[in-house]
Amino acid sequence: MLSSKKMNMKNKFLILGLLLAFFVACDDLTDLNIDKKNPTAVSGESLFTSAQKNMVDQLTATNVNYTALRFFMQWWTETTYTEEANYDITTRNAPQQHWDELFRRSLANFKEAGRIISEGVTFTPEEEIVKKNKLAIIDIQMVLCYSNLVETFGNVPYSQALDINNLTPVYDDGLTVYKDLIARLNADIAAIDPSQGSFTEDQDNIYQGNVDQWLKFANTLRLRMGMTLADLPGEDAIARAAIESSAAGAILDNADNATIDYLGAIPNTNPLYADQVASNRQDFIAVDTFVNILLELNDPRIHGFYADNVDDPNTPEVEYIGAEYAQGATYASFSHINDDMRLPTAKGTIGSAAETELLLAEAVERGYNVGGTAAEHYTNAITLSIEEWGGSQADADAYLAQPAVAYATAAGSWQEKIGLQAWIALYNRGNEGWTTWRRLDYPEIVAPASAFSDIPVRYTYPVNEQTVNPDGYDQAAAAIGGDDVETRLFWDVK
């Protein structure tokens, strides 16, 4: 029989052995210090998903703290607080929000997502192709963000941007940045290999990882950017190359439209639902400028744009009534935003077939080799837009049969014809509607007498930039001709 002393010694060794086995089983004791519910490291795919949503949220935002572009285009006006409709974009600081959302919450996350994915290990040639596809798709969206920033502000940080250790980056010349972005798109399009996939369905909320569709969007984006340079003297070669190389591969079917699928619960709903419905706001109504044109042309898209909510016994034949722009109005007396657009799951669109066809119609008129006639592309654009907004082929045929709509008989120059239909087809897409209007200078929209300025053709730089990066700000403001909303940017040539 063992003595008590020996028994105690045996127990100690047993306990020591158990502890040793426990520690050996743990690969790294530092795991015990990790809060798995609050990770300090995330996957590149998770950052990609977050950046993508932040980007589309901002590009489709409706909150006046984030954007005022639907007012600039006179699609909507405000009922009570009319500052933004009168072009006050500093009180609520929409430029600051736009800058922050695209730089800090979108581009920074896209960049980090790309870094993490790039450093990831691949074991097969197929996995390497998937990685390259992911990196190209990330860069396509970074090009979208940067191109929008240039189109909105002018010169912006680029070569020194997204460096957390550099709070005072230089502002790069807008044209230089824009041309480099087109070069990046060229490389991305060449790098994508449709033989393999990319992100999974739950990681990519625009195309669910469909590589072919990302190629189509990249071509539409390149087409759009090439057209932005089309009026700029000395840049015809780069504009022509971008446009002609993109025409055949761009989005040409509504099934390929670049849209994000929002969910039914906040914070993942469509921005309009969060801004107006969930918050029970009664701020936005239709504008007579736009509504009257739609009614005059018997445009079937009006049913998708606005709600038939006005019951006026004095005008029983009129289903839709727009308010005078920027003058305030009673919410119940004028047409509201269509109820389908206010659903939490309503899609956010950043690229469409109708947009592509309008750009191709313009390309033909400018003499670029994209195939087809301007009338054919114009007709296709209108048909696709009507179908996108719930109409039928018959609706489109009837609409296009009108002399005021048909390309051969509609009034005005090609800029006026295409500009008017772009104003309609790009409804609710503030960024693209505003940029297209600035390029073509049609339709002729008039600023209200109460406005703070003429219709803005750019955002002013954020106030934070003036205080945190004054040297960069001063240089950029001087280079573009003054930090004013009426300063035309390098590509905005009359």
N, C-alpha and C positions, 0 to 999 in steps of 0.2 A: 504494500500500500504506500502511495506517495505521501510525503509529509505535506503539511499545510504550506510550508515555504515553497516546496517544489510545485504544488498545485497553483499557487499564485504566479510563480514564474511561467508555468505552462500557459495560464490564462493570458498573461501579458504577451507572450509570443503569438498566441492565437489572435489576440486583438491587433497586434502589430502586423501580422500577416494579412488580416482582413483589410486593414487600412492601406497597406502596400498594394494589395490587389485592386482596391478602389481607385487609388491614385494612378496605377498603371493603366486602368481602364479609361481614364480621362486623358485624351490626347494633349490637352492644354488646360492647365488650371485656370487660365485667364477666362475660359468660357464661363466660369462661375460668376464673373463680374459683368457679363453681357446681359443687358435688358432687352430680351428678344421682342418685347412689345414696342420698344422704341429703338430700332436699329440705327447705328451710326453710319452704316454703309448700305447702299441700296444698289439694285441691279441697274445696268444701263437701260434695259427695257422698261423698267418702272419710271425712270426719269424721262424717257422718250414719251411714254403715255401721258405723263403729267404736262410736259412741255407742249405736246400737241393740243391738249385740251385748253391750256392757257392761251395758246396762239389763236385757236379758232374762237374761243370766248371773246377775245379782244376784237378780232376782225368781224364778229357778228354782234358785238355788244350793242345794247340799246340804252343803257343807263347814261344819263347826261354827265355823270362824273367821269365817264370813260370815252365817250364819243359824242360828236354833234353832227355827224355827216348826213344823217337822214334829214336833218333840218336844212343843211346847205343845199341839198338836192330838192328841197320842197316837196318831198313825199309825205312828210309828217310835220305837224306843228304842235305847239304846246298850248295847253288850256289856260293855266294860271300863271306859272312862272315862265316868262318868255325870253329870258336872257340868252339862252343858247340859240334859239331861233333868230335872235337879233345879233348873233355872231359874237357874243361874249363867251370866249372859251377859256378865260383865265380865272374867273371867280370860282368855278368848280374845278379848274385846272385839268381839263381834258388832255392837253398836250403832255403833262407830267405823267398821267396814268397811261397814256398810249406808249410813251417812251419806256416807262418802267415795266409794263406788261410784256412788251416785245423784247426788250434787252434783258431784264432781270429774270423774269419768270418763264420766258420762252427760249431765247437764244442761249442763255447761260446753261439751262438744263439740257438743251439739245447738244451743246458742246460737251458737257460732262458725260452725257449718255454716249456720245460718239467715242470719247476717250476710253470709257470703261469697256465698251463693246470691242473697240480696236485692240485693247490689251488682253482680251479674253483668249483662251487657248482653243484652237480647233484641232481635230484629230483626223479629219478626212477632207479630201478635196471638195466634197459637197458642202461641208460645214464652212469651209473657207469662202465659198461662193455666197452662202447665206449671210455670212458676216459682211462681205462686200456690198451685198444688196441692202442690208440694214444701214450701213454707213452712207450709201448713196441716198437713200430715202430720208435719212436725217438731214443730210446736206441740202436736199431739195427744199425742205421746209425752212432751213436756215436762210436759204436764198430768198424764199418768199418773205420772211420777216425783214431781212435787210433791205430788199427792194421796196417794201412798203415804207420803211423808215426813210429811205432816200426820197421816195415820191411824196412823203408827208412833210419832211423837214428840210431837205436839201443835203448839205454836207453833214455827215454824222461820223462818230467814232467807228473805225473799222479795223485798221491794221493793228491798233493797240487796244481794241475793245475786248471786253469779257475777261480782263485780268484783274483779279481781286486786289492785287498789290499795286495797281495803278489807278488811282481815283481821278487822275487828270489826263486822260488819253487825248491825243491829237484828234482833230476832226479831219477826216479825209475828204478830198474833192468828190462831190456826188457823182459826176460823170465817170471818174476813174473807178469808183466803187462799183457803179452799175455795170460797167464793161467787164470788170473782174467777176461779178456775179454771173453774167452770161457765160463767161468762160468756165466757171464752176458748174453751171448747168450742163454745158457741153460735156464736161468730164463725167458728171453723174449719169447722164443718159448713156454714154458709152460704156460706163462701168457696170450698169445693171444687166444681170444675166437672167432672163425669164425661165431658164431651165430649172432654176431652184427657187425656193420661197424666200421669205424674209421674216417679218414679225408674225406672231400668232394673231388670231382673230381678236382676242381680248386685249392685246397690247396695242394694236393699231385700230383706232376707232374711226378712221376715215375709209380706208380700203381693206381692212382686215388682213393686211399683209399681201394683197394681190399685187404682184410685181408689174404685170402688164398695165394695170390701171395707174400705178404710180408713174410709169413711163408716159402715159397719155397726159397725166396732169403736168409732168415736167415739161412736155412739149407745149401745152397750153400756156404755162407760165412763161416759157421762153418766147413764144409768139407774142404774148402780152407785153413783155419787156422790150422785144424788138420794135413793136409798134410805138412804144413810149419814146423811142429814140428817132422815130421816122421823120419828124419835122426838124431835127437838129442838124444844122449845116455841118458838113464834113463827116457825118457818122452814117452815111447811107450804106456803106459796105457792111458794117457790123449789124445794122438793122436788117438789111436784106438777107444776110446769111442766117440770122436768128429766125426770121419769119419764114423764109423758104424751106429751111431745114426742119421746121416744126409742123408745117401745114398738114402733112399726111398722117402724122403720128399723134395728133392732138385729140382732145375729147370731142367726139362727133356724135355721141349718142347719150341721151339722158341717163341711161343705165350706168354710165361711167362718170357721172358728175361727182365732183369731190365734195362730199358732205359728211359731217360728223353726226353720228347717231347719239342723240342725247337720251338720258334716262328719265324715269318718271318721278324721281325724288331729288330734292335739293341736297347737295350742291351740284348735282350733275344734270340739271335741267337746261333747256334752252334759255339763254339770257333774257329773252323777252318775258318768258313766264316768271322768272325770278324777279325781274325788275318791275313788272306791272301787275301780274295776277297775284302771285304769292304775297306781295307787299300791298295789294289792294289799292294800287294807284290808278288815277283817272287823268293821266297827263297828256296822252298823245292822241291826236285825231288827224283825219285826212285834210289835205290842203286843196283849196279850189283850183289853184294853178294846175295841179296834176290831174285831179278828178275831172275837171272840165274837158281836158284833152282826151281822156279815156272815154268819156261819154260822147264826145263829138265824133270819135272814131269807132264807136260801137265796139270797144275793145273788151273781149270776153274775160280778160285777165282781171278786170276790176272786181269780179266776184271772188277771186282768190286774194286780192290785195286788201279789200276792206269789207267790213260787216254791213249788212243791210239792216241797220238798226234804227233808222230815222222814220218815224211815223208822222208825217207832216200833212195834214188835210189840205193845206194850201198848195201843195205841189205833189199830188198823188202819183203823178207819172214819174217822178224822180226817185230812184231808189238810193242814190248815193249823193251826199252833200258834203262838199269840202268847205272848210273855214278859211277866212282871209289869213294869209300867212303872217305869223309872228305878232298878231294883235290880241291874242287871248280869246277865249270862247267858252261857251257852256258845253261840257262834255256830252250831255244827252242830245244836243241839237245837231250834232254832226256825225258823220260816219266814223266808226271806230276801226281799229286794226282788226283784220280778219281773225275770227276765233281759232281757226286751225293754226295760224301763226303763233297764237298765244298758248298752245298746248305745251306741256313740259317736254314732250318728246319731239317737238318740231325740229326739223333738221337745220343745221347751220351750213351754208354753202360757201365754198371758197374757189370753186372753178366749175364751169358748166359748158355744155355743148352749144347753147345759144350764144354764150360769150365768144366761143371759138369761131362760130359762123359769122358773127358780126365783125370780128377781127379779119376774117378771110375776105369778106365783102370789101372792107376797107383796103386790104392788101391788093386786091385786084384793081381798085380805083387808083391806087398809088403806083401801079405798074409792076408789082412783084409777081413772080412766077409761082402761083399756088394752085393753079388749075381752077376750072369753072369760071362762071361769070359773077359779077357783083350782084346781079339780080337773083341768081340761083342761091348764093350764100345768104343773101338778105332774106329770101323766102324761107330757106331752111332755118335760119335763126328765129324768125317769128313763129314758125310752126313748132319748133322745139320749145320755145319759151311758153307758148300757149299750153302745150302738153305738160310742161313742167309745173304749170300752175293749175292743172286739173281740167283743162279743156281738151277737145277732141280734134282730130284731123278735119272734121267737117266745120268746126268752129274756126280753125285756121284758114280753111279754104274761103269761107264766107268773109272773113276779115280781110284777107288779101285780095279779094275780088273788088274791093272798094277802090275807086280811083285815087282817093286821098291816101291810100296805104300802099298800093302796088308800086313797085320800084320804078316802073316806066313812067308813071303818071303822078306820083307823089310830088308835092311842091318842093322847090329848093334844090340846092346843090347836093352832091353825094354826102358831104359832111352834115348837112341838115337832115337828110333822110336817115342816115345811119345813126346820127346823134340822137334823133328823136326816139328811134326804136331801141337804142341802147339805154336811154333814160328809162324806158318802160321795162325792158327785159332785165335790167340790173336792179330793179326795185328791191329794196331791203338789203342790198349789198352795198353799203355805204362807201367803202373804200374804193371798189372798182367803179361804181357809178360816178363818184367824185373825180377820180383820175381820168375816166373817159370823157367826162364833161370838160375838164380842163384841157385835154388834148384837142378835142374837136371844136370847142367853144360853142357847141349847140347841145340842147336848145337854148334859146336866149332866156335866161332866168334873171329876174329883176330883184334886187335887194329891196327890202321894205324901207320906208322913210325913217322908221325908228331904229334902224340898224346902227351898230357901233362902227361899222366899216362897210366897204363893198363886200361882195361875197368872197370869203376867204379862198385863196388859192394855195395856201400852205398853213400848217400849224406853226405858231411861234415856238421857240425852244423852251424847254421846261425851266421854271424858276430855279430849281435846284442846280441846274447846270450853270446858271449865272453866278451862283454863290460858291459852289464846290469846285467848278472848273472854269473860272473867269477868263483865263488866257485862251483856252480852247474855244469858249463861247465867243469872245470878242473877235477872234480870228475868223470863225465860221460865219458870224453875222456880217462881218465886213466883206467876206469873200462872195456871199450870195447876193449882196446888195441891200442888206438891212434885215433885221429880225422883225419882220412885219407880216401880217396875214395877207397883205396885198402884193408881196414880193413874188414875182413869177420865178419858178425854179428853172434850172438850165434846160430841161426838156420841154417846158411849157412855152412853146414858141407860137406867137400869134400868126 
